[in-house]
Amino acid sequence: MNNLREIRKIIYQLKRQYGQSIDYFYPSEIQVPLNLETGYSPVTYNTFKVRKAIKLVSKDWLTFKYALSFIAANKNFTYGGYFDTTELILILDAKDLLVNPAKNHYVIINSQKYEFMSISIADHNQAYEIKLKGIKDE
């Protein structure tokens, strides 16, 4: 019981110090039927706001991806692309969430979309540590 109280206290202090409002998106339970002509199956998302999510450690770097033609045949005049990626860690209090986090969920922080890379559960299911990855200006 003492550990549980300490975990709650630490989460509370982190939320006060590093808390930030985020929008949390998760797929809807209602399935939209597949369009047989186009093959498109739209996914609808539900959303809710988390008032105090703990945003930690932001790491930015420039990434380069080769075009498939360069990798396949090492041809001249092939193209690739540079883009800025961001990784960060988000800690969400379990009592602030309406659903259990999953890999197909995503969040928006300061108008920037971040997808879930990995999800860890804290002791006594009090919080979730989620590693996020986003592309700048996506």
N, C-alpha and C positions, 0 to 999 in steps of 0.2 A: 504494500500500500504506500510505503514511503517513496519507492521508485516512481510510482504513478504520479504522485504529487509533485515530485521533482521534474518529471517530464512535462507535466502541465505548466509548471512555473517557467521552465526554459522556453517552451513554445510561446507562452504569453509575453515574455520579455523580448523574444525575437520578433514577434508580431508588432510590438510597440516600436522597436528600434528600426526594423527593416521592412515593415509592412507596406504593401503596395496593392492598389486595386487592380484586379485582372478580370477579364471575361473568359469564362470556361465553356468550351463547346464539346458536345458529345452527340453521337449519332442517335437519331430518333428511333423509337421502337417500331414506328409505322413504316412499312416497306412500300416504296413506290414501285409499281410493276415495270419490268424491263420493256423498253421500246424495241420491238422486233425489227423495225425498219432500220433504225440507226444503231442499235446495240447499246444505247445509252441507258444506264440505270442511275437516276439521280439519288443522291444521298442527302437527306435533310438532317439538319443539326438542331438540337435544342441548346439553349444557352442560359447561363446564370452568372451573376457577378459575385466574386469573392472579394470582400472588402479589404481584408488584411492577409495577403499572401506574402510569404517570406522569400524575397528574391536575393540570392547570394551569388558570388563569384561569377563575374561575366568575363568571358574570354573571346576576343575578336581576332580573326586572322583572314588573310587573303588566300583563296583557294583557286586552283586552276583545274579544269576538266578538259581532257582531250576529246575531240570529236571522234566518233566511231570509225570514220575512214582513216584517221591517223593511226589508231590502234590496230586496225585490221591489216592494213597494207603498207604502212609507213610511207604514204604518198606525199608528194609535194603539194603545197598550197592547201593544206588542210586547216581547219579552224578548231579552236577550242574556246573556252570562255573563262574569264576571271570573275569571281564573285566573292563578296564578303560574307563570311559565316560568323555566327555568334552562338556560343554555348553558355548556358547558365544553369544553376541549380535552383529549384523552386521547392519550398517546403510548404505543404498545405495541411492545415489543421483538419483532422477527420470530421470534426463537428461542423465545419464550414461547407462541406461537400454534400451534394445531393446524390452523387453516384460514386462508385469505386473507380478510380482512375484506370484507364486502359490505353494501350498503344495507339489506338485509332482516335483518341481524343486530341484536342489541341487547345492552346490558350492564346489570347491576344493581350500583350502588355505594351502600353504606350503605342498603340496602332501598329505593332509588330507581331506577326504570327510566329509561334513557336510550336514545333511538333515534339511529342514525347519520344525520347530515346530509351530511357530505362526508368523503372519505377521500383522503389524500395519502401517497405513498410516499417515504421518505427516500432519499438517495443510497445506492447499492449494496444496495438492498433490506434495509437493516438494521433499519428501524423504520417504523411507520405512525403518521401524525398523523391523528386522527379527531376531527371536530367533532361534538359530541353535543348533543341537545336533549331536555329532560325537562320534565314537568309535576309540580309539587310535589304530594305526597300522592296520586299516581295509583295 
